[in-house]
């Protein structure tokens, strides 16, 4: 999984080449920020997904067999599943496109 995440956002040093140590400190700062965001976004997506499934479960318990409320909760569940599929498919597409050599 680490090489997949590393292939999404390139290392700035590899793009810019050798950087003067006095003038290139901000390249290191930007690179560090991008690496942190890249690593953190997967945890953020996981936390959002877990929270949404707990929320939908609570809505189903709270629906108390009311057909309208259960229909709304199940529609939210379908939207979450579609959202997860789109996110996973977009990462797969990025990986496929980044692996193409011209």
Secondary structure, DSSP 8 states (H G I E B T S, - for coil): -HHHHHHHS--HHHHH-S--TTT-HHHHHHHHHHHHHHHHHHHHHHHHHHHHHHHHHHHHHHHTT-HHHHHHHHHHHHHHHHHHHHHHHHHHHHHHHHT---
